[in-house]
Amino acid sequence: MSNLHEIRFCKIHEVDLLSTFINDHWKQNHILSTDKPLLDWQHLDTTNKRYNFVVAYNKNDDCFDAVLGFIPTAQYDHALNNEKNIWLTIWKVVENKKNTGGLGLSLLNHLTQKINPHSIISVGINKTVSKLYQSLGFNIGHLDHYFLQNPDIKKYKIMRIDQSAVNEKEAPNQNYQLRKIQSLNLINEKKFSYYPKKSKEYFTNKYSRHPTYDYHYYGVFHHNNLLACFVIRPIYIDGACCLRIVDFCGDISGIDSVQGNFINILKNYNAEYIDIITYGLNEAELGSLGLKKTDESVIIPNYFEPFVKQKSDILFAYKGPSRPFYIFKGDSDQDRPSTTKTRERETCSQ
């Protein structure tokens, strides 16, 4: 790499250079190039006075020739800064331009040297990029998809399922309650035992204060004792609805099936199904709640903006401590709007 480039973090006054790069070299009219409030919420680091992007600044052309976006868990709770867990986002080098060889790895090296993170996770990578991550010592895996459909829906518009696979109706479990909660103060943070570490403040800032989406919290109670909390986002497509569990905290081990309780929630929303895309929570744990793993008899979409009615395998790359770690759809930037029209649609649908 020549002296043409400065490898550093993106300065606040360079936001227009960053937006231009994303629009011109990542995707035209990408939401992060057109919606500054969303970009700020996700990447603006007011403490360090920067945007959380490592950039290759071209000193001759006054532009960026490569960027690497990242989201520390501390973005939503400064108290988590000691953990230094990082989710990678956009990683792109300008194509067909001289003197850009090796810039991509230079950005990643700069990030690891300056921050020295405990863990780095990238979610939603393709198979080609996964090979690069693997060569860099990352572990590669894929997220698992679990769901529970509403048996009272006569015709599914969002999902596709073999009717013979529709679950039988199950009465609600009277020993447990599954109800909407308004405050996270009920949660015992000692139950936040998974990794990367999160907190009440993290959940509040990431979900309660999201600039676009409306998230709901549902808790599993046993004798009025809150055992676990699910962060759920209702999704509306052409007059139909589904529910997606995007994050979780607590302990579901030992909980008897609450399938009937979940079905009552589905009926309240007139939702086709509820699903969760995750790594870490295993099939036995989620099966005990009444959710089942997807198979060839069912197609549950992952992409809604635009809506694509097909399955998709979500790959991830992980480097960090060899302890059990968890990934949910709300992590990184996997659950964010793709168009500014989402803001209008979400408002109208509530």
C-alpha positions as CSV (number, residue, x, y, z in Angstrom):
1,M,0.0,0.0,0.0
2,S,1.3,3.4,-1.0
3,N,1.4,6.7,1.0
4,L,-1.6,7.7,-1.1
5,H,-4.1,6.6,1.6
6,E,-4.7,7.4,5.3
7,I,-6.1,4.5,7.2
8,R,-8.1,5.9,10.1
9,F,-11.6,6.3,11.5
10,C,-14.2,8.5,9.7
11,K,-14.3,12.0,11.1
12,I,-17.7,13.5,11.8
13,H,-17.4,16.3,9.2
14,E,-16.7,13.6,6.6
15,V,-20.2,12.2,6.7
16,D,-20.9,13.3,3.1
17,L,-17.9,11.5,1.9
18,L,-19.1,8.4,3.7
19,S,-22.7,8.7,2.3
20,T,-21.3,9.2,-1.2
21,F,-19.1,6.1,-0.9
22,I,-22.0,3.9,0.3
23,N,-24.2,5.2,-2.5
24,D,-21.6,4.9,-5.3
25,H,-19.8,1.8,-4.4
26,W,-22.0,-0.3,-2.1
27,K,-25.6,0.2,-3.2
28,Q,-27.3,3.1,-4.9
29,N,-29.8,4.9,-2.6
30,H,-28.8,2.6,0.2
31,I,-30.6,3.6,3.4
32,L,-27.4,4.6,5.2
33,S,-26.6,7.0,2.3
34,T,-30.1,8.7,2.4
35,D,-31.2,8.5,6.0
36,K,-28.8,10.4,8.2
37,P,-30.8,9.9,11.5
38,L,-30.5,6.2,11.0
39,L,-26.8,6.4,10.1
40,D,-26.2,8.5,13.2
41,W,-28.1,6.2,15.5
42,Q,-26.2,3.2,14.2
43,H,-22.7,4.5,13.7
44,L,-22.2,8.0,15.2
45,D,-19.8,7.8,18.2
46,T,-20.2,11.0,20.1
47,T,-17.7,9.9,22.8
48,N,-14.8,9.5,20.4
49,K,-16.2,12.1,17.9
50,R,-16.2,9.9,14.9
51,Y,-18.4,7.6,12.8
52,N,-17.7,4.0,13.5
53,F,-16.2,3.3,10.1
54,V,-12.6,2.7,9.3
55,V,-11.8,4.4,6.0
56,A,-9.0,4.6,3.4
57,Y,-8.9,8.3,2.7
58,N,-7.4,9.1,-0.7
59,K,-5.3,12.3,-0.1
60,N,-5.1,13.1,-3.8
61,D,-8.8,12.7,-4.7
62,D,-10.3,13.8,-1.3
63,C,-12.5,10.7,-1.2
64,F,-12.7,7.3,0.4
65,D,-11.4,4.3,-1.5
66,A,-12.5,1.7,1.1
67,V,-14.6,1.5,4.2
68,L,-15.3,-1.0,7.0
69,G,-18.3,-0.3,9.2
70,F,-18.6,-1.6,12.7
71,I,-21.1,-1.5,15.7
72,P,-19.7,-2.0,19.2
73,T,-22.2,-3.2,21.7
74,A,-21.2,0.0,23.6
75,Q,-22.9,2.0,20.9
76,Y,-26.1,1.3,22.9
77,D,-24.6,1.2,26.4
78,H,-21.3,3.0,27.2
79,A,-20.9,0.8,30.2
80,L,-20.3,-2.2,27.9
81,N,-17.1,-0.5,26.5
82,N,-14.9,-2.7,28.7
83,E,-16.3,-5.8,26.8
84,K,-15.2,-4.4,23.4
85,N,-17.4,-6.7,21.3
86,I,-17.8,-5.5,17.7
87,W,-20.2,-6.4,14.9
88,L,-18.9,-5.7,11.4
89,T,-21.2,-4.2,8.8
90,I,-20.3,-2.8,5.3
91,W,-16.8,-3.8,4.1
92,K,-16.0,-2.5,0.7
93,V,-13.1,-1.5,-1.5
94,V,-13.5,0.6,-4.7
95,E,-13.3,-1.7,-7.7
96,N,-11.2,-1.2,-10.8
97,K,-9.1,1.6,-9.3
98,K,-5.3,1.8,-9.0
99,N,-3.5,1.6,-5.7
100,T,-6.3,0.0,-3.8
101,G,-4.8,-3.5,-3.4
102,G,-4.7,-4.7,0.2
103,L,-6.9,-1.8,1.5
104,G,-9.6,-4.2,2.8
105,L,-7.2,-6.0,5.1
106,S,-5.5,-2.8,6.1
107,L,-8.9,-1.5,7.4
108,L,-9.5,-4.7,9.4
109,N,-6.0,-4.6,10.9
110,H,-6.4,-1.0,11.9
111,L,-9.6,-1.8,13.6
112,T,-8.2,-4.7,15.6
113,Q,-5.0,-2.8,16.5
114,K,-6.8,0.4,17.7
115,I,-9.7,-1.2,19.6
116,N,-8.3,-4.6,20.4
117,P,-11.8,-6.2,20.6
118,H,-12.6,-9.2,22.7
119,S,-14.8,-10.5,19.8
120,I,-15.6,-9.6,16.2
121,I,-18.7,-11.0,14.5
122,S,-19.9,-10.5,11.0
123,V,-23.4,-11.6,10.1
124,G,-25.0,-12.0,6.7
125,I,-21.8,-12.8,4.8
126,N,-21.8,-14.7,1.5
127,K,-19.9,-17.9,0.8
128,T,-17.1,-16.1,-1.0
129,V,-16.4,-13.7,1.8
130,S,-16.7,-16.5,4.3
131,K,-13.6,-18.2,2.8
132,L,-11.7,-14.9,3.4
133,Y,-12.8,-14.8,7.0
134,Q,-11.9,-18.4,7.5
135,S,-8.4,-17.7,6.1
136,L,-8.1,-15.0,8.7
137,G,-8.8,-17.4,11.6
138,F,-12.5,-16.7,12.0
139,N,-15.0,-19.5,12.8
140,I,-17.8,-19.8,10.2
141,G,-21.3,-20.9,10.9
142,H,-24.9,-20.3,10.0
143,L,-28.0,-19.2,11.9
144,D,-30.9,-21.6,12.7
145,H,-34.5,-20.7,12.0
146,Y,-37.4,-21.7,14.3
147,F,-41.1,-20.8,14.1
148,L,-44.6,-21.4,15.3
149,Q,-47.5,-20.8,13.0
150,N,-51.0,-19.6,13.8
151,P,-53.3,-22.7,13.2
152,D,-56.4,-20.4,12.9
153,I,-55.1,-18.8,9.7
154,K,-56.9,-20.3,6.7
155,K,-54.6,-18.9,4.0
156,Y,-51.0,-17.9,4.6
157,K,-49.7,-15.0,2.5
158,I,-46.2,-14.5,4.0
159,M,-45.2,-18.1,4.7
160,R,-45.6,-21.2,2.7
161,I,-46.3,-24.5,4.5
162,D,-47.5,-27.9,3.8
163,Q,-50.9,-28.0,5.6
164,S,-50.1,-31.4,6.9
165,A,-47.3,-29.8,8.9
166,V,-49.5,-27.3,10.7
167,N,-49.2,-27.7,14.4
168,E,-52.2,-28.9,16.4
169,K,-53.8,-26.4,18.8
170,E,-52.5,-26.6,22.3
171,A,-54.1,-25.1,25.3
172,P,-52.1,-22.3,27.1
173,N,-49.9,-23.4,29.9
174,Q,-51.5,-22.3,33.1
175,N,-48.2,-22.5,35.0
176,Y,-46.7,-19.8,32.9
177,Q,-47.8,-16.4,31.6
178,L,-46.5,-14.9,28.4
179,R,-47.5,-11.2,28.4
180,K,-46.5,-7.9,27.1
181,I,-44.3,-5.8,29.4
182,Q,-43.8,-2.1,29.2
183,S,-40.6,-1.7,31.3
184,L,-37.3,-3.6,31.3
185,N,-36.9,-2.8,35.0
186,L,-38.5,-6.2,35.8
187,I,-35.5,-8.0,34.2
188,N,-32.8,-9.4,36.5
189,E,-29.5,-8.5,34.8
190,K,-27.9,-11.5,36.5
191,K,-29.8,-13.6,33.9
192,F,-27.9,-11.8,31.1
193,S,-25.4,-14.7,31.2
194,Y,-24.8,-15.1,27.5
195,Y,-22.0,-13.6,25.3
196,P,-21.6,-11.0,23.9
197,K,-22.8,-9.2,27.0
198,K,-25.8,-6.9,26.8
199,S,-27.7,-4.9,29.4
200,K,-31.0,-3.2,30.1
201,E,-29.6,0.1,28.8
202,Y,-28.5,-1.7,25.6
203,F,-32.0,-3.1,25.1
204,T,-33.6,0.3,25.8
205,N,-31.4,2.3,23.5
206,K,-31.4,-0.2,20.7
207,Y,-35.0,-1.2,20.6
208,S,-37.2,1.3,22.7
209,R,-35.4,4.2,21.0
210,H,-35.1,2.8,17.5
211,P,-35.6,5.7,15.0
212,T,-37.9,3.7,12.7
213,Y,-39.1,0.3,14.0
214,D,-41.6,-0.4,16.8
215,Y,-40.5,-3.2,19.0
216,H,-42.5,-5.0,21.7
217,Y,-41.3,-6.8,24.8
218,Y,-42.9,-10.0,25.9
219,G,-42.0,-11.8,29.1
220,V,-42.3,-15.4,30.3
221,F,-43.5,-15.3,33.9
222,H,-43.8,-18.1,36.4
223,H,-45.7,-17.2,39.5
224,N,-45.2,-13.5,38.5
225,N,-41.4,-14.1,38.4
226,L,-40.0,-12.9,35.1
227,L,-37.8,-15.7,33.6
228,A,-37.1,-14.4,30.1
229,C,-37.9,-11.5,27.8
230,F,-38.3,-11.6,24.0
231,V,-37.9,-8.5,21.8
232,I,-40.5,-8.9,19.1
233,R,-41.1,-6.8,15.9
234,P,-44.4,-7.1,14.1
235,I,-43.9,-7.1,10.3
236,Y,-46.7,-6.2,7.9
237,I,-46.8,-7.3,4.3
238,D,-49.8,-6.6,2.0
239,G,-52.3,-6.8,4.7
240,A,-50.8,-9.8,6.4
241,C,-48.7,-9.9,9.6
242,C,-46.0,-12.0,11.2
243,L,-43.9,-11.6,14.4
244,R,-40.2,-11.9,14.6
245,I,-38.2,-12.4,17.8
246,V,-35.1,-10.2,17.2
247,D,-33.4,-10.5,20.6
248,F,-33.7,-12.3,23.9
249,C,-32.5,-12.2,27.5
250,G,-33.1,-14.4,30.5
251,D,-33.2,-18.2,31.0
252,I,-35.6,-20.5,29.2
253,S,-34.1,-23.8,30.5
254,G,-36.6,-25.8,32.3
255,I,-39.7,-23.9,31.0
256,D,-42.5,-26.2,29.9
257,S,-44.1,-25.7,26.6
258,V,-45.8,-22.3,26.1
259,Q,-46.9,-23.0,22.6
260,G,-50.5,-22.2,23.4
261,N,-49.5,-19.0,25.1
262,F,-47.6,-18.0,21.9
263,I,-50.6,-18.8,19.8
264,N,-52.7,-16.5,21.8
265,I,-50.3,-13.7,21.0
266,L,-50.4,-14.6,17.3
267,K,-54.2,-14.4,17.5
268,N,-54.0,-10.9,19.1
269,Y,-51.9,-9.6,16.2
270,N,-53.8,-11.8,13.6
271,A,-50.2,-12.9,12.7
272,E,-49.4,-15.9,10.5
273,Y,-46.5,-17.0,12.6
274,I,-43.8,-16.1,15.0
275,D,-40.1,-16.9,14.3
276,I,-36.6,-16.5,15.6
277,I,-33.3,-16.7,13.7
278,T,-30.5,-17.4,16.0
279,Y,-27.2,-19.1,16.9
280,G,-26.8,-20.3,20.5
281,L,-30.3,-21.1,21.6
282,N,-30.6,-24.8,20.7
283,E,-33.3,-26.9,19.3
284,A,-34.2,-28.5,22.6
285,E,-34.6,-25.1,24.4
286,L,-36.7,-23.6,21.7
287,G,-38.6,-26.8,21.2
288,S,-39.5,-26.7,24.9
289,L,-41.2,-23.3,24.2
290,G,-43.2,-24.8,21.4
291,L,-41.1,-23.5,18.5
292,K,-39.8,-25.9,15.8
293,K,-37.0,-25.8,13.4
294,T,-37.8,-25.1,9.7
295,D,-37.5,-27.9,7.2
296,E,-38.3,-28.5,3.5
297,S,-42.1,-28.4,4.3
298,V,-42.0,-24.7,5.1
299,I,-40.7,-21.5,3.5
300,I,-40.4,-18.6,5.9
301,P,-38.9,-15.4,4.3
302,N,-36.0,-13.6,5.8
303,Y,-36.1,-10.5,3.6
304,F,-39.0,-8.1,3.7
305,E,-37.6,-4.9,2.1
306,P,-38.2,-5.8,-0.6
307,F,-40.3,-8.9,0.3
308,V,-38.7,-12.1,-1.1
309,K,-40.8,-15.2,-0.4
310,Q,-38.0,-17.7,-0.2
311,K,-35.6,-19.2,2.3
312,S,-32.1,-17.9,2.8
313,D,-29.2,-19.3,4.8
314,I,-27.5,-16.6,6.9
315,L,-23.8,-17.2,7.4
316,F,-21.7,-15.6,10.1
317,A,-18.0,-15.3,11.0
318,Y,-16.8,-15.1,14.6
319,K,-13.4,-14.5,16.2
320,G,-13.2,-14.3,20.0
321,P,-13.2,-16.3,23.2
322,S,-14.0,-20.0,22.9
323,R,-17.1,-19.6,25.1
324,P,-20.7,-20.1,24.1
325,F,-21.9,-17.1,22.2
326,Y,-25.3,-16.1,20.9
327,I,-26.5,-14.3,17.7
328,F,-30.0,-12.9,17.1
329,K,-31.6,-11.2,14.1
330,G,-31.4,-7.9,16.0
331,D,-27.6,-8.0,16.2
332,S,-25.3,-6.1,14.0
333,D,-27.4,-4.2,11.4
334,Q,-29.4,-7.3,10.4
335,D,-32.8,-5.8,11.5
336,R,-32.8,-2.3,10.0
337,P,-35.0,-0.7,7.4
338,S,-33.9,-0.8,3.8
339,T,-35.9,2.1,2.5
340,T,-37.1,5.5,3.9
341,K,-40.6,4.4,3.0
342,T,-40.4,2.0,5.8
343,R,-40.9,4.8,8.3
344,E,-44.3,5.7,6.8
345,R,-45.4,2.0,6.5
346,E,-44.5,1.1,10.0
347,T,-46.4,4.1,11.4
348,C,-49.5,3.4,9.4
349,S,-49.5,-0.3,10.3
350,Q,-49.6,0.1,14.1
